[in-house]
Amino acid sequence: MSAILVLILRILLAALLYAFLGWTIYTLWRELREEAVAISGRKIPPLNLTIQVEDTAVMQTYTVPEVVLGRDDTCDCVLSDEVVSARHLRFSYHQNHWWLEDL
């Protein structure tokens, strides 16, 4: 009689363990899904650059995740200064910050 009781308790404990593991995995999955929705809904904050063109200051606003500055015509922000290289630097937005990188 006691062997049957021990077997029933072992089966019950195994079922409870699997139920707990299933609940834990479901909870983690739900939180990850909510976090993914929150991250995908974030917008990139605008990057405002003030550039001196002759004697006037021109303000340009960018809302893309990457902005390249330089003298080359393919750059997002073209500068006419001879000191600036063709592809001078890049602003990139990741990890909730704007980062500056030399090219």
PDB file as gemmi writes it, atoms N, CA and C in Angstrom:
CRYST1    1.000    1.000    1.000  90.00  90.00  90.00 P 1                      
ATOM      1  N   MET A   1       0.817  -1.197   0.000  1.00  0.00           N  
ATOM      2  CA  MET A   1       0.000   0.000   0.000  1.00  0.00           C  
ATOM      3  C   MET A   1       0.857   1.255   0.000  1.00  0.00           C  
ATOM      4  N   SER A   2       1.945   1.273   0.777  1.00  0.00           N  
ATOM      5  CA  SER A   2       2.783   2.465   0.842  1.00  0.00           C  
ATOM      6  C   SER A   2       3.535   2.693  -0.464  1.00  0.00           C  
ATOM      7  N   ALA A   3       3.816   1.627  -1.220  1.00  0.00           N  
ATOM      8  CA  ALA A   3       4.505   1.787  -2.513  1.00  0.00           C  
ATOM      9  C   ALA A   3       3.603   2.511  -3.502  1.00  0.00           C  
ATOM     10  N   ILE A   4       2.323   2.218  -3.473  1.00  0.00           N  
ATOM     11  CA  ILE A   4       1.371   2.893  -4.370  1.00  0.00           C  
ATOM     12  C   ILE A   4       1.248   4.361  -3.979  1.00  0.00           C  
ATOM     13  N   LEU A   5       1.229   4.653  -2.714  1.00  0.00           N  
ATOM     14  CA  LEU A   5       1.146   6.031  -2.234  1.00  0.00           C  
ATOM     15  C   LEU A   5       2.386   6.830  -2.639  1.00  0.00           C  
ATOM     16  N   VAL A   6       3.557   6.235  -2.510  1.00  0.00           N  
ATOM     17  CA  VAL A   6       4.804   6.907  -2.914  1.00  0.00           C  
ATOM     18  C   VAL A   6       4.802   7.153  -4.412  1.00  0.00           C  
ATOM     19  N   LEU A   7       4.329   6.197  -5.198  1.00  0.00           N  
ATOM     20  CA  LEU A   7       4.246   6.359  -6.648  1.00  0.00           C  
ATOM     21  C   LEU A   7       3.308   7.500  -7.016  1.00  0.00           C  
ATOM     22  N   ILE A   8       2.149   7.578  -6.368  1.00  0.00           N  
ATOM     23  CA  ILE A   8       1.198   8.663  -6.631  1.00  0.00           C  
ATOM     24  C   ILE A   8       1.811  10.012  -6.261  1.00  0.00           C  
ATOM     25  N   LEU A   9       2.507  10.094  -5.131  1.00  0.00           N  
ATOM     26  CA  LEU A   9       3.164  11.351  -4.737  1.00  0.00           C  
ATOM     27  C   LEU A   9       4.252  11.748  -5.727  1.00  0.00           C  
ATOM     28  N   ARG A  10       5.018  10.783  -6.219  1.00  0.00           N  
ATOM     29  CA  ARG A  10       6.069  11.089  -7.197  1.00  0.00           C  
ATOM     30  C   ARG A  10       5.466  11.605  -8.497  1.00  0.00           C  
ATOM     31  N   ILE A  11       4.385  10.991  -8.945  1.00  0.00           N  
ATOM     32  CA  ILE A  11       3.717  11.446 -10.169  1.00  0.00           C  
ATOM     33  C   ILE A  11       3.145  12.843  -9.969  1.00  0.00           C  
ATOM     34  N   LEU A  12       2.538  13.081  -8.821  1.00  0.00           N  
ATOM     35  CA  LEU A  12       1.979  14.397  -8.514  1.00  0.00           C  
ATOM     36  C   LEU A  12       3.070  15.460  -8.463  1.00  0.00           C  
ATOM     37  N   LEU A  13       4.185  15.161  -7.810  1.00  0.00           N  
ATOM     38  CA  LEU A  13       5.287  16.131  -7.746  1.00  0.00           C  
ATOM     39  C   LEU A  13       5.900  16.385  -9.125  1.00  0.00           C  
ATOM     40  N   ALA A  14       6.012  15.353  -9.956  1.00  0.00           N  
ATOM     41  CA  ALA A  14       6.527  15.532 -11.319  1.00  0.00           C  
ATOM     42  C   ALA A  14       5.579  16.423 -12.124  1.00  0.00           C  
ATOM     43  N   ALA A  15       4.266  16.201 -11.983  1.00  0.00           N  
ATOM     44  CA  ALA A  15       3.290  17.035 -12.690  1.00  0.00           C  
ATOM     45  C   ALA A  15       3.371  18.481 -12.223  1.00  0.00           C  
ATOM     46  N   LEU A  16       3.518  18.691 -10.911  1.00  0.00           N  
ATOM     47  CA  LEU A  16       3.658  20.056 -10.391  1.00  0.00           C  
ATOM     48  C   LEU A  16       4.933  20.720 -10.895  1.00  0.00           C  
ATOM     49  N   LEU A  17       6.013  19.968 -10.970  1.00  0.00           N  
ATOM     50  CA  LEU A  17       7.269  20.516 -11.473  1.00  0.00           C  
ATOM     51  C   LEU A  17       7.133  20.949 -12.924  1.00  0.00           C  
ATOM     52  N   TYR A  18       6.533  20.103 -13.780  1.00  0.00           N  
ATOM     53  CA  TYR A  18       6.345  20.469 -15.181  1.00  0.00           C  
ATOM     54  C   TYR A  18       5.381  21.641 -15.329  1.00  0.00           C  
ATOM     55  N   ALA A  19       4.370  21.713 -14.491  1.00  0.00           N  
ATOM     56  CA  ALA A  19       3.446  22.853 -14.537  1.00  0.00           C  
ATOM     57  C   ALA A  19       4.179  24.139 -14.160  1.00  0.00           C  
ATOM     58  N   PHE A  20       5.027  24.084 -13.150  1.00  0.00           N  
ATOM     59  CA  PHE A  20       5.798  25.251 -12.746  1.00  0.00           C  
ATOM     60  C   PHE A  20       6.763  25.689 -13.851  1.00  0.00           C  
ATOM     61  N   LEU A  21       7.454  24.726 -14.456  1.00  0.00           N  
ATOM     62  CA  LEU A  21       8.371  25.065 -15.551  1.00  0.00           C  
ATOM     63  C   LEU A  21       7.624  25.668 -16.737  1.00  0.00           C  
ATOM     64  N   GLY A  22       6.476  25.127 -17.070  1.00  0.00           N  
ATOM     65  CA  GLY A  22       5.674  25.674 -18.160  1.00  0.00           C  
ATOM     66  C   GLY A  22       5.216  27.090 -17.867  1.00  0.00           C  
ATOM     67  N   TRP A  23       4.753  27.331 -16.648  1.00  0.00           N  
ATOM     68  CA  TRP A  23       4.328  28.675 -16.250  1.00  0.00           C  
ATOM     69  C   TRP A  23       5.495  29.655 -16.304  1.00  0.00           C  
ATOM     70  N   THR A  24       6.681  29.232 -15.843  1.00  0.00           N  
ATOM     71  CA  THR A  24       7.863  30.098 -15.859  1.00  0.00           C  
ATOM     72  C   THR A  24       8.260  30.461 -17.285  1.00  0.00           C  
ATOM     73  N   ILE A  25       8.294  29.479 -18.170  1.00  0.00           N  
ATOM     74  CA  ILE A  25       8.660  29.738 -19.570  1.00  0.00           C  
ATOM     75  C   ILE A  25       7.628  30.641 -20.227  1.00  0.00           C  
ATOM     76  N   TYR A  26       6.351  30.433 -19.965  1.00  0.00           N  
ATOM     77  CA  TYR A  26       5.314  31.293 -20.528  1.00  0.00           C  
ATOM     78  C   TYR A  26       5.456  32.731 -20.027  1.00  0.00           C  
ATOM     79  N   THR A  27       5.732  32.907 -18.748  1.00  0.00           N  
ATOM     80  CA  THR A  27       5.897  34.249 -18.181  1.00  0.00           C  
ATOM     81  C   THR A  27       7.091  34.955 -18.802  1.00  0.00           C  
ATOM     82  N   LEU A  28       8.209  34.258 -18.949  1.00  0.00           N  
ATOM     83  CA  LEU A  28       9.384  34.860 -19.583  1.00  0.00           C  
ATOM     84  C   LEU A  28       9.104  35.227 -21.038  1.00  0.00           C  
ATOM     85  N   TRP A  29       8.432  34.353 -21.759  1.00  0.00           N  
ATOM     86  CA  TRP A  29       8.099  34.628 -23.153  1.00  0.00           C  
ATOM     87  C   TRP A  29       7.195  35.854 -23.277  1.00  0.00           C  
ATOM     88  N   ARG A  30       6.199  35.956 -22.385  1.00  0.00           N  
ATOM     89  CA  ARG A  30       5.287  37.107 -22.415  1.00  0.00           C  
ATOM     90  C   ARG A  30       6.022  38.415 -22.133  1.00  0.00           C  
ATOM     91  N   GLU A  31       6.945  38.403 -21.155  1.00  0.00           N  
ATOM     92  CA  GLU A  31       7.703  39.614 -20.838  1.00  0.00           C  
ATOM     93  C   GLU A  31       8.633  40.001 -21.984  1.00  0.00           C  
ATOM     94  N   LEU A  32       9.261  39.020 -22.618  1.00  0.00           N  
ATOM     95  CA  LEU A  32      10.116  39.318 -23.766  1.00  0.00           C  
ATOM     96  C   LEU A  32       9.319  39.892 -24.926  1.00  0.00           C  
ATOM     97  N   ARG A  33       8.136  39.367 -25.143  1.00  0.00           N  
ATOM     98  CA  ARG A  33       7.283  39.882 -26.217  1.00  0.00           C  
ATOM     99  C   ARG A  33       6.868  41.328 -25.934  1.00  0.00           C  
ATOM    100  N   GLU A  34       6.495  41.618 -24.687  1.00  0.00           N  
ATOM    101  CA  GLU A  34       6.115  42.986 -24.327  1.00  0.00           C  
ATOM    102  C   GLU A  34       7.304  43.936 -24.488  1.00  0.00           C  
ATOM    103  N   GLU A  35       8.496  43.480 -24.111  1.00  0.00           N  
ATOM    104  CA  GLU A  35       9.692  44.318 -24.251  1.00  0.00           C  
ATOM    105  C   GLU A  35      10.005  44.570 -25.726  1.00  0.00           C  
ATOM    106  N   ALA A  36       9.824  43.549 -26.572  1.00  0.00           N  
ATOM    107  CA  ALA A  36      10.063  43.722 -28.005  1.00  0.00           C  
ATOM    108  C   ALA A  36       9.088  44.727 -28.605  1.00  0.00           C  
ATOM    109  N   VAL A  37       7.848  44.686 -28.184  1.00  0.00           N  
ATOM    110  CA  VAL A  37       6.859  45.651 -28.677  1.00  0.00           C  
ATOM    111  C   VAL A  37       7.229  47.054 -28.213  1.00  0.00           C  
ATOM    112  N   ALA A  38       7.669  47.185 -26.975  1.00  0.00           N  
ATOM    113  CA  ALA A  38       8.053  48.506 -26.458  1.00  0.00           C  
ATOM    114  C   ALA A  38       9.270  49.050 -27.191  1.00  0.00           C  
ATOM    115  N   ILE A  39      10.246  48.197 -27.473  1.00  0.00           N  
ATOM    116  CA  ILE A  39      11.453  48.650 -28.171  1.00  0.00           C  
ATOM    117  C   ILE A  39      11.136  49.017 -29.608  1.00  0.00           C  
ATOM    118  N   SER A  40      10.307  48.234 -30.279  1.00  0.00           N  
ATOM    119  CA  SER A  40       9.993  48.529 -31.676  1.00  0.00           C  
ATOM    120  C   SER A  40       9.168  49.809 -31.802  1.00  0.00           C  
ATOM    121  N   GLY A  41       8.478  50.204 -30.755  1.00  0.00           N  
ATOM    122  CA  GLY A  41       7.689  51.421 -30.796  1.00  0.00           C  
ATOM    123  C   GLY A  41       8.490  52.688 -30.542  1.00  0.00           C  
ATOM    124  N   ARG A  42       9.726  52.526 -30.091  1.00  0.00           N  
ATOM    125  CA  ARG A  42      10.551  53.709 -29.834  1.00  0.00           C  
ATOM    126  C   ARG A  42      10.956  54.372 -31.136  1.00  0.00           C  
ATOM    127  N   LYS A  43      10.998  55.668 -31.107  1.00  0.00           N  
ATOM    128  CA  LYS A  43      11.424  56.423 -32.279  1.00  0.00           C  
ATOM    129  C   LYS A  43      12.814  56.993 -32.040  1.00  0.00           C  
ATOM    130  N   ILE A  44      13.520  57.179 -33.125  1.00  0.00           N  
ATOM    131  CA  ILE A  44      14.856  57.755 -33.041  1.00  0.00           C  
ATOM    132  C   ILE A  44      14.709  59.254 -32.779  1.00  0.00           C  
ATOM    133  N   PRO A  45      15.371  59.768 -31.744  1.00  0.00           N  
ATOM    134  CA  PRO A  45      15.278  61.209 -31.502  1.00  0.00           C  
ATOM    135  C   PRO A  45      15.996  61.967 -32.616  1.00  0.00           C  
ATOM    136  N   PRO A  46      15.495  63.123 -32.987  1.00  0.00           N  
ATOM    137  CA  PRO A  46      16.121  63.857 -34.089  1.00  0.00           C  
ATOM    138  C   PRO A  46      17.521  64.339 -33.721  1.00  0.00           C  
ATOM    139  N   LEU A  47      18.393  64.332 -34.716  1.00  0.00           N  
ATOM    140  CA  LEU A  47      19.754  64.855 -34.576  1.00  0.00           C  
ATOM    141  C   LEU A  47      19.775  66.227 -35.234  1.00  0.00           C  
ATOM    142  N   ASN A  48      20.016  67.262 -34.450  1.00  0.00           N  
ATOM    143  CA  ASN A  48      20.051  68.634 -34.950  1.00  0.00           C  
ATOM    144  C   ASN A  48      21.504  69.075 -35.094  1.00  0.00           C  
ATOM    145  N   LEU A  49      21.903  69.415 -36.320  1.00  0.00           N  
ATOM    146  CA  LEU A  49      23.258  69.881 -36.586  1.00  0.00           C  
ATOM    147  C   LEU A  49      23.203  71.316 -37.083  1.00  0.00           C  
ATOM    148  N   THR A  50      24.005  72.160 -36.479  1.00  0.00           N  
ATOM    149  CA  THR A  50      24.109  73.543 -36.925  1.00  0.00           C  
ATOM    150  C   THR A  50      25.428  73.693 -37.662  1.00  0.00           C  
ATOM    151  N   ILE A  51      25.340  74.071 -38.927  1.00  0.00           N  
ATOM    152  CA  ILE A  51      26.521  74.163 -39.791  1.00  0.00           C  
ATOM    153  C   ILE A  51      26.677  75.604 -40.243  1.00  0.00           C  
ATOM    154  N   GLN A  52      27.899  76.080 -40.180  1.00  0.00           N  
ATOM    155  CA  GLN A  52      28.212  77.440 -40.608  1.00  0.00           C  
ATOM    156  C   GLN A  52      28.441  77.436 -42.121  1.00  0.00           C  
ATOM    157  N   VAL A  53      27.566  78.108 -42.859  1.00  0.00           N  
ATOM    158  CA  VAL A  53      27.693  78.246 -44.307  1.00  0.00           C  
ATOM    159  C   VAL A  53      27.923  79.719 -44.584  1.00  0.00           C  
ATOM    160  N   GLU A  54      29.148  80.022 -45.000  1.00  0.00           N  
ATOM    161  CA  GLU A  54      29.609  81.393 -45.187  1.00  0.00           C  
ATOM    162  C   GLU A  54      29.410  82.167 -43.889  1.00  0.00           C  
ATOM    163  N   ASP A  55      28.527  83.134 -43.832  1.00  0.00           N  
ATOM    164  CA  ASP A  55      28.341  83.914 -42.612  1.00  0.00           C  
ATOM    165  C   ASP A  55      27.058  83.560 -41.864  1.00  0.00           C  
ATOM    166  N   THR A  56      26.319  82.587 -42.352  1.00  0.00           N  
ATOM    167  CA  THR A  56      25.054  82.244 -41.700  1.00  0.00           C  
ATOM    168  C   THR A  56      25.111  80.825 -41.153  1.00  0.00           C  
ATOM    169  N   ALA A  57      24.407  80.615 -40.057  1.00  0.00           N  
ATOM    170  CA  ALA A  57      24.319  79.282 -39.453  1.00  0.00           C  
ATOM    171  C   ALA A  57      23.063  78.594 -39.969  1.00  0.00           C  
ATOM    172  N   VAL A  58      23.242  77.396 -40.484  1.00  0.00           N  
ATOM    173  CA  VAL A  58      22.130  76.624 -41.032  1.00  0.00           C  
ATOM    174  C   VAL A  58      21.916  75.408 -40.134  1.00  0.00           C  
ATOM    175  N   MET A  59      20.674  75.230 -39.682  1.00  0.00           N  
ATOM    176  CA  MET A  59      20.364  74.088 -38.816  1.00  0.00           C  
ATOM    177  C   MET A  59      19.682  73.012 -39.649  1.00  0.00           C  
ATOM    178  N   GLN A  60      20.227  71.794 -39.565  1.00  0.00           N  
ATOM    179  CA  GLN A  60      19.665  70.659 -40.284  1.00  0.00           C  
ATOM    180  C   GLN A  60      19.240  69.605 -39.271  1.00  0.00           C  
ATOM    181  N   THR A  61      18.092  69.001 -39.500  1.00  0.00           N  
ATOM    182  CA  THR A  61      17.562  67.983 -38.608  1.00  0.00           C  
ATOM    183  C   THR A  61      17.502  66.650 -39.344  1.00  0.00           C  
ATOM    184  N   TYR A  62      18.003  65.584 -38.691  1.00  0.00           N  
ATOM    185  CA  TYR A  62      18.015  64.248 -39.271  1.00  0.00           C  
ATOM    186  C   TYR A  62      17.268  63.298 -38.339  1.00  0.00           C  
ATOM    187  N   THR A  63      16.451  62.426 -38.924  1.00  0.00           N  
ATOM    188  CA  THR A  63      15.702  61.442 -38.137  1.00  0.00           C  
ATOM    189  C   THR A  63      16.013  60.019 -38.592  1.00  0.00           C  
ATOM    190  N   VAL A  64      17.140  59.832 -39.247  1.00  0.00           N  
ATOM    191  CA  VAL A  64      17.575  58.500 -39.677  1.00  0.00           C  
ATOM    192  C   VAL A  64      18.594  57.977 -38.670  1.00  0.00           C  
ATOM    193  N   PRO A  65      18.801  56.654 -38.598  1.00  0.00           N  
ATOM    194  CA  PRO A  65      19.713  56.111 -37.587  1.00  0.00           C  
ATOM    195  C   PRO A  65      21.195  56.323 -37.884  1.00  0.00           C  
ATOM    196  N   GLU A  66      21.526  56.800 -39.089  1.00  0.00           N  
ATOM    197  CA  GLU A  66      22.934  57.007 -39.412  1.00  0.00           C  
ATOM    198  C   GLU A  66      23.077  58.225 -40.322  1.00  0.00           C  
ATOM    199  N   VAL A  67      23.987  59.137 -39.946  1.00  0.00           N  
ATOM    200  CA  VAL A  67      24.233  60.355 -40.719  1.00  0.00           C  
ATOM    201  C   VAL A  67      25.736  60.462 -40.947  1.00  0.00           C  
ATOM    202  N   VAL A  68      26.131  60.617 -42.229  1.00  0.00           N  
ATOM    203  CA  VAL A  68      27.546  60.731 -42.586  1.00  0.00           C  
ATOM    204  C   VAL A  68      27.821  62.162 -43.014  1.00  0.00           C  
ATOM    205  N   LEU A  69      28.905  62.744 -42.468  1.00  0.00           N  
ATOM    206  CA  LEU A  69      29.316  64.100 -42.814  1.00  0.00           C  
ATOM    207  C   LEU A  69      30.619  64.050 -43.590  1.00  0.00           C  
ATOM    208  N   GLY A  70      30.759  64.922 -44.559  1.00  0.00           N  
ATOM    209  CA  GLY A  70      31.997  64.995 -45.319  1.00  0.00           C  
ATOM    210  C   GLY A  70      31.833  65.849 -46.567  1.00  0.00           C  
ATOM    211  N   ARG A  71      32.912  65.909 -47.391  1.00  0.00           N  
ATOM    212  CA  ARG A  71      32.875  66.701 -48.622  1.00  0.00           C  
ATOM    213  C   ARG A  71      32.275  65.953 -49.792  1.00  0.00           C  
ATOM    214  N   ASP A  72      32.210  64.629 -49.710  1.00  0.00           N  
ATOM    215  CA  ASP A  72      31.699  63.818 -50.812  1.00  0.00           C  
ATOM    216  C   ASP A  72      30.211  64.096 -51.037  1.00  0.00           C  
ATOM    217  N   ASP A  73      29.797  64.064 -52.303  1.00  0.00           N  
ATOM    218  CA  ASP A  73      28.393  64.344 -52.628  1.00  0.00           C  
ATOM    219  C   ASP A  73      27.447  63.254 -52.132  1.00  0.00           C  
ATOM    220  N   THR A  74      27.965  62.073 -51.824  1.00  0.00           N  
ATOM    221  CA  THR A  74      27.105  60.988 -51.339  1.00  0.00           C  
ATOM    222  C   THR A  74      26.841  61.071 -49.842  1.00  0.00           C  
ATOM    223  N   CYS A  75      27.490  61.981 -49.147  1.00  0.00           N  
ATOM    224  CA  CYS A  75      27.287  62.146 -47.704  1.00  0.00           C  
ATOM    225  C   CYS A  75      25.914  62.755 -47.435  1.00  0.00           C  
ATOM    226  N   ASP A  76      25.387  62.476 -46.265  1.00  0.00           N  
ATOM    227  CA  ASP A  76      24.089  63.041 -45.883  1.00  0.00           C  
ATOM    228  C   ASP A  76      24.202  64.551 -45.661  1.00  0.00           C  
ATOM    229  N   CYS A  77      25.288  64.971 -45.062  1.00  0.00           N  
ATOM    230  CA  CYS A  77      25.529  66.390 -44.803  1.00  0.00           C  
ATOM    231  C   CYS A  77      26.840  66.752 -45.497  1.00  0.00           C  
ATOM    232  N   VAL A  78      26.755  67.503 -46.573  1.00  0.00           N  
ATOM    233  CA  VAL A  78      27.933  67.862 -47.376  1.00  0.00           C  
ATOM    234  C   VAL A  78      28.515  69.161 -46.839  1.00  0.00           C  
ATOM    235  N   LEU A  79      29.818  69.122 -46.523  1.00  0.00           N  
ATOM    236  CA  LEU A  79      30.551  70.284 -46.029  1.00  0.00           C  
ATOM    237  C   LEU A  79      31.540  70.722 -47.087  1.00  0.00           C  
ATOM    238  N   SER A  80      31.729  72.024 -47.238  1.00  0.00           N  
ATOM    239  CA  SER A  80      32.616  72.530 -48.289  1.00  0.00           C  
ATOM    240  C   SER A  80      33.971  72.972 -47.754  1.00  0.00           C  
ATOM    241  N   ASP A  81      34.278  72.690 -46.537  1.00  0.00           N  
ATOM    242  CA  ASP A  81      35.550  73.081 -45.935  1.00  0.00           C  
ATOM    243  C   ASP A  81      36.665  72.156 -46.425  1.00  0.00           C  
ATOM    244  N   GLU A  82      37.826  72.720 -46.781  1.00  0.00           N  
ATOM    245  CA  GLU A  82      38.950  71.941 -47.288  1.00  0.00           C  
ATOM    246  C   GLU A  82      39.603  71.078 -46.204  1.00  0.00           C  
ATOM    247  N   VAL A  83      39.406  71.401 -44.950  1.00  0.00           N  
ATOM    248  CA  VAL A  83      39.995  70.634 -43.851  1.00  0.00           C  
ATOM    249  C   VAL A  83      39.248  69.314 -43.644  1.00  0.00           C  
ATOM    250  N   VAL A  84      38.011  69.252 -44.078  1.00  0.00           N  
ATOM    251  CA  VAL A  84      37.165  68.081 -43.882  1.00  0.00           C  
ATOM    252  C   VAL A  84      37.481  67.056 -44.968  1.00  0.00           C  
ATOM    253  N   SER A  85      37.596  65.776 -44.578  1.00  0.00           N  
ATOM    254  CA  SER A  85      37.859  64.722 -45.556  1.00  0.00           C  
ATOM    255  C   SER A  85      36.581  64.372 -46.320  1.00  0.00           C  
ATOM    256  N   ALA A  86      36.722  63.527 -47.328  1.00  0.00           N  
ATOM    257  CA  ALA A  86      35.585  63.183 -48.185  1.00  0.00           C  
ATOM    258  C   ALA A  86      34.466  62.534 -47.373  1.00  0.00           C  
ATOM    259  N   ARG A  87      34.799  61.575 -46.542  1.00  0.00           N  
ATOM    260  CA  ARG A  87      33.843  60.974 -45.608  1.00  0.00           C  
ATOM    261  C   ARG A  87      34.458  61.156 -44.230  1.00  0.00           C  
ATOM    262  N   HIS A  88      34.087  62.235 -43.569  1.00  0.00           N  
ATOM    263  CA  HIS A  88      34.785  62.690 -42.378  1.00  0.00           C  
ATOM    264  C   HIS A  88      34.364  61.929 -41.122  1.00  0.00           C  
ATOM    265  N   LEU A  89      33.068  61.898 -40.828  1.00  0.00           N  
ATOM    266  CA  LEU A  89      32.604  61.224 -39.612  1.00  0.00           C  
ATOM    267  C   LEU A  89      31.177  60.753 -39.786  1.00  0.00           C  
ATOM    268  N   ARG A  90      30.776  59.897 -38.846  1.00  0.00           N  
ATOM    269  CA  ARG A  90      29.435  59.323 -38.901  1.00  0.00           C  
ATOM    270  C   ARG A  90      28.793  59.414 -37.515  1.00  0.00           C  
ATOM    271  N   PHE A  91      27.551  59.866 -37.488  1.00  0.00           N  
ATOM    272  CA  PHE A  91      26.711  59.785 -36.301  1.00  0.00           C  
ATOM    273  C   PHE A  91      25.828  58.554 -36.486  1.00  0.00           C  
ATOM    274  N   SER A  92      25.813  57.663 -35.498  1.00  0.00           N  
ATOM    275  CA  SER A  92      24.925  56.502 -35.576  1.00  0.00           C  
ATOM    276  C   SER A  92      24.183  56.365 -34.254  1.00  0.00           C  
ATOM    277  N   TYR A  93      22.917  55.982 -34.366  1.00  0.00           N  
ATOM    278  CA  TYR A  93      22.061  55.848 -33.190  1.00  0.00           C  
ATOM    279  C   TYR A  93      21.850  54.374 -32.891  1.00  0.00           C  
ATOM    280  N   HIS A  94      22.338  53.928 -31.749  1.00  0.00           N  
ATOM    281  CA  HIS A  94      22.063  52.590 -31.247  1.00  0.00           C  
ATOM    282  C   HIS A  94      22.276  52.592 -29.742  1.00  0.00           C  
ATOM    283  N   GLN A  95      21.651  51.637 -29.068  1.00  0.00           N  
ATOM    284  CA  GLN A  95      21.679  51.528 -27.609  1.00  0.00           C  
ATOM    285  C   GLN A  95      21.160  52.811 -26.945  1.00  0.00           C  
ATOM    286  N   ASN A  96      20.164  53.413 -27.559  1.00  0.00           N  
ATOM    287  CA  ASN A  96      19.500  54.627 -27.050  1.00  0.00           C  
ATOM    288  C   ASN A  96      20.417  55.836 -26.949  1.00  0.00           C  
ATOM    289  N   HIS A  97      21.474  55.891 -27.741  1.00  0.00           N  
ATOM    290  CA  HIS A  97      22.398  57.032 -27.745  1.00  0.00           C  
ATOM    291  C   HIS A  97      22.884  57.309 -29.156  1.00  0.00           C  
ATOM    292  N   TRP A  98      23.227  58.569 -29.383  1.00  0.00           N  
ATOM    293  CA  TRP A  98      23.915  58.932 -30.627  1.00  0.00           C  
ATOM    294  C   TRP A  98      25.404  58.739 -30.404  1.00  0.00           C  
ATOM    295  N   TRP A  99      26.059  58.062 -31.327  1.00  0.00           N  
ATOM    296  CA  TRP A  99      27.488  57.779 -31.240  1.00  0.00           C  
ATOM    297  C   TRP A  99      28.205  58.471 -32.393  1.00  0.00           C  
ATOM    298  N   LEU A 100      29.411  58.945 -32.145  1.00  0.00           N  
ATOM    299  CA  LEU A 100      30.223  59.635 -33.143  1.00  0.00           C  
ATOM    300  C   LEU A 100      31.409  58.740 -33.481  1.00  0.00           C  
ATOM    301  N   GLU A 101      31.650  58.555 -34.782  1.00  0.00           N  
ATOM    302  CA  GLU A 101      32.723  57.652 -35.218  1.00  0.00           C  
ATOM    303  C   GLU A 101      33.501  58.309 -36.360  1.00  0.00           C  
ATOM    304  N   ASP A 102      34.826  58.275 -36.250  1.00  0.00           N  
ATOM    305  CA  ASP A 102      35.683  58.746 -37.358  1.00  0.00           C  
ATOM    306  C   ASP A 102      35.648  57.736 -38.487  1.00  0.00           C  
ATOM    307  N   LEU A 103      35.683  58.234 -39.708  1.00  0.00           N  
ATOM    308  CA  LEU A 103      35.731  57.329 -40.860  1.00  0.00           C  
ATOM    309  C   LEU A 103      37.081  57.366 -41.535  1.00  0.00           C  
TER     310      LEU A 103                                                      
END                                                                             
